[in-house]
Protein backbone atom coordinates (compact mmCIF):
# COMPACT_ATOMS: atom_id res chain seq x y z
CA UNK A 1 0.00 0.00 0.00
CA UNK A 2 1.39 3.41 -0.93
CA UNK A 3 1.61 6.44 1.33
CA UNK A 4 -1.73 7.87 0.15
CA UNK A 5 -3.50 4.56 0.79
CA UNK A 6 -1.98 4.40 4.28
CA UNK A 7 -2.99 8.00 4.97
CA UNK A 8 -6.54 7.30 3.79
CA UNK A 9 -6.74 4.29 6.10
CA UNK A 10 -5.44 6.29 9.07
CA UNK A 11 -7.79 9.21 8.49
CA UNK A 12 -10.77 6.90 7.98
CA UNK A 13 -9.98 4.85 11.10
CA UNK A 14 -9.67 8.01 13.18
CA UNK A 15 -12.96 9.35 11.81
CA UNK A 16 -14.74 6.06 12.55
CA UNK A 17 -13.43 6.10 16.13
CA UNK A 18 -14.55 9.72 16.66
CA UNK A 19 -18.02 8.95 15.29
CA UNK A 20 -18.30 5.81 17.43
CA UNK A 21 -17.30 7.76 20.54
CA UNK A 22 -19.85 10.47 19.80
CA UNK A 23 -22.66 7.92 19.39
CA UNK A 24 -21.62 6.12 22.58
CA UNK A 25 -21.68 9.39 24.53
CA UNK A 26 -25.29 9.84 23.43
CA UNK A 27 -26.05 6.37 24.78
CA UNK A 28 -26.28 4.45 21.48
CA UNK A 29 -23.62 1.84 22.23
CA UNK A 30 -25.24 -1.13 20.52
CA UNK A 31 -25.09 0.23 16.97
CA UNK A 32 -22.45 2.95 17.34
CA UNK A 33 -19.62 1.15 15.53
CA UNK A 34 -21.90 -0.16 12.77
CA UNK A 35 -23.25 3.34 12.08
CA UNK A 36 -19.74 4.78 12.09
CA UNK A 37 -18.47 2.16 9.63
CA UNK A 38 -21.43 2.63 7.28
CA UNK A 39 -21.00 6.40 7.30
CA UNK A 40 -17.29 6.21 6.45
CA UNK A 41 -17.53 3.32 3.97
CA UNK A 42 -18.07 5.78 1.13
CA UNK A 43 -15.12 6.49 -1.18
CA UNK A 44 -12.67 8.90 0.42
CA UNK A 45 -12.30 12.13 -1.62
CA UNK A 46 -8.67 12.40 -2.68
CA UNK A 47 -9.08 16.18 -3.10
CA UNK A 48 -9.16 16.57 0.67
CA UNK A 49 -5.72 14.99 1.12
CA UNK A 50 -2.91 17.55 1.27
CA UNK A 51 -0.14 16.73 -1.19
Phi, psi and omega in degrees: 000134180281176183299324180291319177298319178294318179297316178302316179298318181294313181297316181295316179299316180297318180295320178298316180297318180296317180296318180298316180298318180298316179295321179295321180297330177279355176100003181263071184279330186297318186249006187303311184292321179299313180299318181297316180295319180297316183297323184259014178277350180292157179303138182278126181290118181293336180301331185278356179270124178292135180265000000 
